[in-house]
Amino acid sequence: MGTYETMLFTPVMPPNKLFKGEYPVTVWISDDANKIPLKIKAKLVVGALHMDLVEASGIRNK
């Protein structure tokens, strides 16, 4: 997909049975007109979740 300037978000999560810790989710969003979620990491009670965007189509703002 290339290289993008990104914004990094770590939302505060209320206590629950799925996520571990106060800031368990980290989201990288492209810092352009499209605001594409490029990467997500989450600390789960059992293990972790890592998602990376590998392909996108139909992007309106290039």
Biopython code that builds the backbone (N, CA, C, O; Angstrom):
import numpy as np
from Bio.PDB.StructureBuilder import StructureBuilder

atoms = [
    (1, "MET", "N", (0.818, -1.203, 0.000)),
    (1, "MET", "CA", (0.000, 0.000, 0.000)),
    (1, "MET", "C", (0.852, 1.253, 0.000)),
    (1, "MET", "O", (0.360, 2.315, -0.380)),
    (2, "GLY", "N", (2.087, 1.177, 0.402)),
    (2, "GLY", "CA", (2.917, 2.359, 0.428)),
    (2, "GLY", "C", (3.149, 2.875, 1.831)),
    (2, "GLY", "O", (2.881, 2.183, 2.813)),
    (3, "THR", "N", (3.651, 4.106, 1.918)),
    (3, "THR", "CA", (3.950, 4.741, 3.191)),
    (3, "THR", "C", (2.992, 5.908, 3.401)),
    (3, "THR", "O", (2.746, 6.689, 2.482)),
    (4, "TYR", "N", (2.458, 6.022, 4.597)),
    (4, "TYR", "CA", (1.507, 7.075, 4.924)),
    (4, "TYR", "C", (1.896, 7.763, 6.226)),
    (4, "TYR", "O", (2.447, 7.135, 7.130)),
    (5, "GLU", "N", (1.608, 9.053, 6.314)),
    (5, "GLU", "CA", (1.638, 9.744, 7.593)),
    (5, "GLU", "C", (0.406, 9.248, 8.333)),
    (5, "GLU", "O", (-0.658, 9.101, 7.731)),
    (6, "THR", "N", (0.535, 8.985, 9.635)),
    (6, "THR", "CA", (-0.591, 8.437, 10.376)),
    (6, "THR", "C", (-0.887, 9.222, 11.651)),
    (6, "THR", "O", (-0.052, 9.963, 12.170)),
    (7, "MET", "N", (-2.106, 9.028, 12.127)),
    (7, "MET", "CA", (-2.519, 9.514, 13.438)),
    (7, "MET", "C", (-2.672, 8.272, 14.303)),
    (7, "MET", "O", (-3.151, 7.240, 13.833)),
    (8, "LEU", "N", (-2.272, 8.368, 15.545)),
    (8, "LEU", "CA", (-2.311, 7.230, 16.463)),
    (8, "LEU", "C", (-3.348, 7.493, 17.545)),
    (8, "LEU", "O", (-3.326, 8.537, 18.197)),
    (9, "PHE", "N", (-4.261, 6.532, 17.734)),
    (9, "PHE", "CA", (-5.318, 6.652, 18.734)),
    (9, "PHE", "C", (-5.243, 5.485, 19.707)),
    (9, "PHE", "O", (-5.061, 4.338, 19.299)),
    (10, "THR", "N", (-5.382, 5.781, 20.987)),
    (10, "THR", "CA", (-5.463, 4.754, 22.025)),
    (10, "THR", "C", (-6.637, 5.110, 22.930)),
    (10, "THR", "O", (-6.456, 5.793, 23.937)),
    (11, "PRO", "N", (-7.842, 4.652, 22.581)),
    (11, "PRO", "CA", (-9.016, 5.012, 23.372)),
    (11, "PRO", "C", (-9.028, 4.343, 24.746)),
    (11, "PRO", "O", (-8.522, 3.235, 24.919)),
    (12, "VAL", "N", (-9.611, 5.033, 25.707)),
    (12, "VAL", "CA", (-9.795, 4.475, 27.050)),
    (12, "VAL", "C", (-10.981, 3.517, 26.977)),
    (12, "VAL", "O", (-12.050, 3.879, 26.484)),
    (13, "MET", "N", (-10.788, 2.297, 27.467)),
    (13, "MET", "CA", (-11.849, 1.296, 27.436)),
    (13, "MET", "C", (-12.360, 1.066, 28.849)),
    (13, "MET", "O", (-11.569, 0.960, 29.786)),
    (14, "PRO", "N", (-13.674, 0.988, 29.009)),
    (14, "PRO", "CA", (-14.205, 0.655, 30.336)),
    (14, "PRO", "C", (-13.862, -0.788, 30.681)),
    (14, "PRO", "O", (-13.623, -1.593, 29.780)),
    (15, "PRO", "N", (-13.835, -1.127, 31.946)),
    (15, "PRO", "CA", (-13.537, -2.519, 32.323)),
    (15, "PRO", "C", (-14.513, -3.486, 31.651)),
    (15, "PRO", "O", (-15.726, -3.273, 31.665)),
    (16, "ASN", "N", (-13.962, -4.553, 31.061)),
    (16, "ASN", "CA", (-14.800, -5.549, 30.406)),
    (16, "ASN", "C", (-14.080, -6.893, 30.403)),
    (16, "ASN", "O", (-12.949, -6.998, 30.878)),
    (17, "LYS", "N", (-14.728, -7.906, 29.876)),
    (17, "LYS", "CA", (-14.182, -9.271, 29.892)),
    (17, "LYS", "C", (-13.398, -9.624, 28.638)),
    (17, "LYS", "O", (-12.861, -10.728, 28.553)),
    (18, "LEU", "N", (-13.313, -8.721, 27.656)),
    (18, "LEU", "CA", (-12.628, -9.026, 26.408)),
    (18, "LEU", "C", (-11.230, -8.415, 26.336)),
    (18, "LEU", "O", (-10.270, -9.092, 25.970)),
    (19, "PHE", "N", (-11.119, -7.129, 26.687)),
    (19, "PHE", "CA", (-9.846, -6.423, 26.578)),
    (19, "PHE", "C", (-9.136, -6.351, 27.919)),
    (19, "PHE", "O", (-9.763, -6.393, 28.978)),
    (20, "LYS", "N", (-7.790, -6.241, 27.850)),
    (20, "LYS", "CA", (-6.945, -6.240, 29.043)),
    (20, "LYS", "C", (-6.308, -4.867, 29.226)),
    (20, "LYS", "O", (-5.602, -4.396, 28.334)),
    (21, "GLY", "N", (-6.543, -4.221, 30.355)),
    (21, "GLY", "CA", (-5.922, -2.937, 30.653)),
    (21, "GLY", "C", (-6.817, -1.752, 30.314)),
    (21, "GLY", "O", (-7.906, -1.908, 29.761)),
    (22, "GLU", "N", (-6.325, -0.555, 30.663)),
    (22, "GLU", "CA", (-7.111, 0.660, 30.433)),
    (22, "GLU", "C", (-7.008, 1.147, 28.989)),
    (22, "GLU", "O", (-7.967, 1.707, 28.458)),
    (23, "TYR", "N", (-5.849, 0.939, 28.345)),
    (23, "TYR", "CA", (-5.624, 1.355, 26.959)),
    (23, "TYR", "C", (-5.261, 0.129, 26.115)),
    (23, "TYR", "O", (-4.129, 0.042, 25.637)),
    (24, "PRO", "N", (-6.171, -0.809, 25.919)),
    (24, "PRO", "CA", (-5.804, -2.054, 25.252)),
    (24, "PRO", "C", (-5.794, -1.981, 23.728)),
    (24, "PRO", "O", (-5.207, -2.846, 23.078)),
    (25, "VAL", "N", (-6.426, -0.976, 23.149)),
    (25, "VAL", "CA", (-6.545, -0.909, 21.689)),
    (25, "VAL", "C", (-5.732, 0.270, 21.167)),
    (25, "VAL", "O", (-5.808, 1.374, 21.706)),
    (26, "THR", "N", (-4.949, 0.025, 20.107)),
    (26, "THR", "CA", (-4.197, 1.065, 19.426)),
    (26, "THR", "C", (-4.579, 1.024, 17.958)),
    (26, "THR", "O", (-4.558, -0.039, 17.337)),
    (27, "VAL", "N", (-4.934, 2.191, 17.393)),
    (27, "VAL", "CA", (-5.383, 2.268, 16.005)),
    (27, "VAL", "C", (-4.546, 3.316, 15.280)),
    (27, "VAL", "O", (-4.387, 4.437, 15.763)),
    (28, "TRP", "N", (-4.006, 2.937, 14.103)),
    (28, "TRP", "CA", (-3.285, 3.852, 13.236)),
    (28, "TRP", "C", (-4.209, 4.194, 12.065)),
    (28, "TRP", "O", (-4.679, 3.301, 11.360)),
    (29, "ILE", "N", (-4.470, 5.504, 11.858)),
    (29, "ILE", "CA", (-5.347, 5.970, 10.788)),
    (29, "ILE", "C", (-4.559, 6.923, 9.908)),
    (29, "ILE", "O", (-3.808, 7.761, 10.408)),
    (30, "SER", "N", (-4.730, 6.795, 8.584)),
    (30, "SER", "CA", (-3.984, 7.646, 7.658)),
    (30, "SER", "C", (-4.350, 9.111, 7.879)),
    (30, "SER", "O", (-5.518, 9.455, 8.060)),
    (31, "ASP", "N", (-3.331, 9.963, 7.862)),
    (31, "ASP", "CA", (-3.515, 11.392, 8.095)),
    (31, "ASP", "C", (-3.685, 12.112, 6.760)),
    (31, "ASP", "O", (-2.902, 12.996, 6.411)),
    (32, "ASP", "N", (-4.717, 11.721, 6.024)),
    (32, "ASP", "CA", (-5.051, 12.358, 4.759)),
    (32, "ASP", "C", (-6.566, 12.484, 4.674)),
    (32, "ASP", "O", (-7.259, 12.234, 5.660)),
    (33, "ALA", "N", (-7.084, 12.862, 3.527)),
    (33, "ALA", "CA", (-8.537, 13.067, 3.391)),
    (33, "ALA", "C", (-9.323, 11.769, 3.516)),
    (33, "ALA", "O", (-10.515, 11.808, 3.820)),
    (34, "ASN", "N", (-8.688, 10.621, 3.290)),
    (34, "ASN", "CA", (-9.395, 9.340, 3.320)),
    (34, "ASN", "C", (-9.622, 8.795, 4.727)),
    (34, "ASN", "O", (-10.624, 8.121, 4.968)),
    (35, "LYS", "N", (-8.712, 9.075, 5.661)),
    (35, "LYS", "CA", (-8.810, 8.570, 7.045)),
    (35, "LYS", "C", (-9.005, 7.053, 7.066)),
    (35, "LYS", "O", (-9.970, 6.557, 7.648)),
    (36, "ILE", "N", (-8.095, 6.324, 6.435)),
    (36, "ILE", "CA", (-8.173, 4.865, 6.333)),
    (36, "ILE", "C", (-7.560, 4.232, 7.580)),
    (36, "ILE", "O", (-6.441, 4.588, 7.951)),
    (37, "PRO", "N", (-8.260, 3.302, 8.240)),
    (37, "PRO", "CA", (-7.628, 2.565, 9.351)),
    (37, "PRO", "C", (-6.588, 1.597, 8.776)),
    (37, "PRO", "O", (-6.939, 0.623, 8.111)),
    (38, "LEU", "N", (-5.310, 1.874, 9.038)),
    (38, "LEU", "CA", (-4.225, 1.094, 8.445)),
    (38, "LEU", "C", (-3.781, -0.079, 9.311)),
    (38, "LEU", "O", (-3.374, -1.118, 8.792)),
    (39, "LYS", "N", (-3.858, 0.085, 10.627)),
    (39, "LYS", "CA", (-3.372, -0.957, 11.532)),
    (39, "LYS", "C", (-4.130, -0.870, 12.849)),
    (39, "LYS", "O", (-4.460, 0.220, 13.318)),
    (40, "ILE", "N", (-4.405, -2.033, 13.442)),
    (40, "ILE", "CA", (-5.060, -2.096, 14.743)),
    (40, "ILE", "C", (-4.360, -3.165, 15.577)),
    (40, "ILE", "O", (-4.111, -4.272, 15.101)),
    (41, "LYS", "N", (-4.046, -2.827, 16.814)),
    (41, "LYS", "CA", (-3.505, -3.793, 17.778)),
    (41, "LYS", "C", (-4.368, -3.745, 19.020)),
    (41, "LYS", "O", (-4.764, -2.669, 19.468)),
    (42, "ALA", "N", (-4.661, -4.917, 19.580)),
    (42, "ALA", "CA", (-5.473, -4.979, 20.789)),
    (42, "ALA", "C", (-4.915, -6.040, 21.725)),
    (42, "ALA", "O", (-4.564, -7.139, 21.297)),
    (43, "LYS", "N", (-4.837, -5.697, 23.013)),
    (43, "LYS", "CA", (-4.440, -6.660, 24.043)),
    (43, "LYS", "C", (-5.715, -7.299, 24.572)),
    (43, "LYS", "O", (-6.565, -6.618, 25.146)),
    (44, "LEU", "N", (-5.847, -8.598, 24.380)),
    (44, "LEU", "CA", (-7.023, -9.315, 24.846)),
    (44, "LEU", "C", (-6.719, -10.021, 26.147)),
    (44, "LEU", "O", (-5.554, -10.169, 26.517)),
    (45, "VAL", "N", (-7.746, -10.456, 26.841)),
    (45, "VAL", "CA", (-7.552, -11.191, 28.090)),
    (45, "VAL", "C", (-6.724, -12.443, 27.819)),
    (45, "VAL", "O", (-5.850, -12.799, 28.610)),
    (46, "VAL", "N", (-6.998, -13.106, 26.704)),
    (46, "VAL", "CA", (-6.221, -14.282, 26.295)),
    (46, "VAL", "C", (-5.605, -13.956, 24.939)),
    (46, "VAL", "O", (-6.294, -14.033, 23.922)),
    (47, "GLY", "N", (-4.323, -13.594, 24.902)),
    (47, "GLY", "CA", (-3.636, -13.331, 23.644)),
    (47, "GLY", "C", (-3.723, -11.879, 23.215)),
    (47, "GLY", "O", (-3.942, -10.974, 24.021)),
    (48, "ALA", "N", (-3.539, -11.685, 21.895)),
    (48, "ALA", "CA", (-3.552, -10.342, 21.322)),
    (48, "ALA", "C", (-4.084, -10.413, 19.899)),
    (48, "ALA", "O", (-4.127, -11.481, 19.288)),
    (49, "LEU", "N", (-4.486, -9.260, 19.383)),
    (49, "LEU", "CA", (-5.024, -9.152, 18.034)),
    (49, "LEU", "C", (-4.188, -8.131, 17.279)),
    (49, "LEU", "O", (-3.955, -7.028, 17.774)),
    (50, "HIS", "N", (-3.731, -8.497, 16.072)),
    (50, "HIS", "CA", (-2.970, -7.602, 15.211)),
    (50, "HIS", "C", (-3.605, -7.638, 13.828)),
    (50, "HIS", "O", (-3.723, -8.703, 13.223)),
    (51, "MET", "N", (-4.015, -6.469, 13.326)),
    (51, "MET", "CA", (-4.608, -6.388, 11.987)),
    (51, "MET", "C", (-3.865, -5.322, 11.193)),
    (51, "MET", "O", (-3.636, -4.216, 11.683)),
    (52, "ASP", "N", (-3.485, -5.667, 9.946)),
    (52, "ASP", "CA", (-2.832, -4.734, 9.043)),
    (52, "ASP", "C", (-3.618, -4.680, 7.743)),
    (52, "ASP", "O", (-4.019, -5.722, 7.225)),
    (53, "LEU", "N", (-3.845, -3.492, 7.210)),
    (53, "LEU", "CA", (-4.491, -3.342, 5.920)),
    (53, "LEU", "C", (-3.473, -3.699, 4.848)),
    (53, "LEU", "O", (-2.373, -3.147, 4.834)),
    (54, "VAL", "N", (-3.824, -4.612, 3.952)),
    (54, "VAL", "CA", (-2.882, -5.020, 2.913)),
    (54, "VAL", "C", (-3.312, -4.541, 1.528)),
    (54, "VAL", "O", (-2.492, -4.486, 0.611)),
    (55, "GLU", "N", (-4.588, -4.194, 1.367)),
    (55, "GLU", "CA", (-5.053, -3.734, 0.055)),
    (55, "GLU", "C", (-6.299, -2.880, 0.242)),
    (55, "GLU", "O", (-7.121, -3.141, 1.121)),
    (56, "ALA", "N", (-6.427, -1.856, -0.595)),
    (56, "ALA", "CA", (-7.620, -1.008, -0.566)),
    (56, "ALA", "C", (-7.990, -0.644, -2.002)),
    (56, "ALA", "O", (-7.121, -0.440, -2.850)),
    (57, "SER", "N", (-9.271, -0.569, -2.253)),
    (57, "SER", "CA", (-9.724, -0.154, -3.590)),
    (57, "SER", "C", (-10.875, 0.835, -3.423)),
    (57, "SER", "O", (-11.500, 0.897, -2.364)),
    (58, "GLY", "N", (-11.146, 1.594, -4.455)),
    (58, "GLY", "CA", (-12.224, 2.562, -4.422)),
    (58, "GLY", "C", (-11.947, 3.775, -3.559)),
    (58, "GLY", "O", (-12.880, 4.418, -3.078)),
    (59, "ILE", "N", (-10.672, 4.099, -3.355)),
    (59, "ILE", "CA", (-10.319, 5.255, -2.535)),
    (59, "ILE", "C", (-10.678, 6.525, -3.305)),
    (59, "ILE", "O", (-10.273, 6.686, -4.457)),
    (60, "ARG", "N", (-11.418, 7.407, -2.691)),
    (60, "ARG", "CA", (-11.917, 8.611, -3.367)),
    (60, "ARG", "C", (-10.879, 9.709, -3.477)),
    (60, "ARG", "O", (-10.763, 10.349, -4.522)),
    (61, "ASN", "N", (-10.124, 9.934, -2.419)),
    (61, "ASN", "CA", (-9.151, 11.039, -2.405)),
    (61, "ASN", "C", (-7.748, 10.474, -2.533)),
    (61, "ASN", "O", (-7.292, 9.747, -1.650)),
    (62, "LYS", "N", (-7.072, 10.791, -3.598)),
    (62, "LYS", "CA", (-5.707, 10.266, -3.795)),
    (62, "LYS", "C", (-4.691, 11.356, -3.710)),
    (62, "LYS", "O", (-3.496, 11.098, -3.851)),
]
sb = StructureBuilder()
sb.init_structure("model")
sb.init_model(0)
sb.init_chain("A")
sb.init_seg("    ")
for serial, (resi, resn, name, xyz) in enumerate(atoms, 1):
    if name == "N":
        sb.init_residue(resn, " ", resi, " ")
    sb.init_atom(name, np.array(xyz, "f"), 0.0, 1.0, " ", f" {name:<3s}", serial, name[0])
structure = sb.get_structure()
